[in-house]
Amino acid sequence: MAHVISVVNQKGGVGKTTTAVNLAAFLADAGKFVLLVDLDPQGNASSGLGLDRASMPGGVYELMAGTRAFSDVVQDTAHTGLKILPATEALSGANVELVNAEEREHFLRKALLGVRNDFDYVIIDNPPSLGLITLNGLVAADAVLIPVQAEYFALEGMGQLMNTINMVKENLKPELEVLGAVITMFDARTKLSNEVLQELYRYFPDKIFRSVIPRSIRLAEAPSFGKTIARYDPESKAAKAYERLAREFILRDEGNL
């Protein structure tokens, strides 16, 4: 059964979607069967993989609502072994439309039950907020991966995020784990990195990934071409960093690290 990982941080601009997309791509390139779930109404994970959201017959919201089957909405990507559940415009209204539904936090979990045996990993890209959609992403997950930007304000709201995760553990998903944090947009020329690292150790003792993602123009350019960094510039420092992260991710998941 697939290990379901929710990539989450309510602070925008920390490399959350970039991490979800590229981690999923390199896991697939490593021979794993991966499903990427675009749970962000902005749909950046979908467009970043070259999909035209307007032409999609449906996506993750339609699957959650039960109006479309998984086979109707899942899409192939340029990476063998990587499929995506795209985010259509309908997802934007989910926070309002699901608010009065019974077990409203469990829609995504239930939607994925029938396909978990088909994949090694399910990576969920959540919106940069802590609303009902993100709660669905957390309840559906086995563990949480938190991208944290290596800058002064990156840790703002981290306490709120951890409180939300603990609330989900206490009330909705007791077995939910924090897989760890990954440092993104790292700039070796600044002195802030060690300070951010020390703060991260407070929140995640022994749970910080060693693979650090550098700040990269090539990484920022890749989505505009509908490509992952693995296809856009596979020899770049950013590509090598995400490749290392995928390897470390697999080792941790298999208990070898």
Summary of the structure (lengths in Angstrom):
residues: 257
radius of gyration: 17.0
end to end distance: 20.9
largest distance: 51.2
contacts: 877
relative contact order: 0.19
helix: 48%
strand: 15%
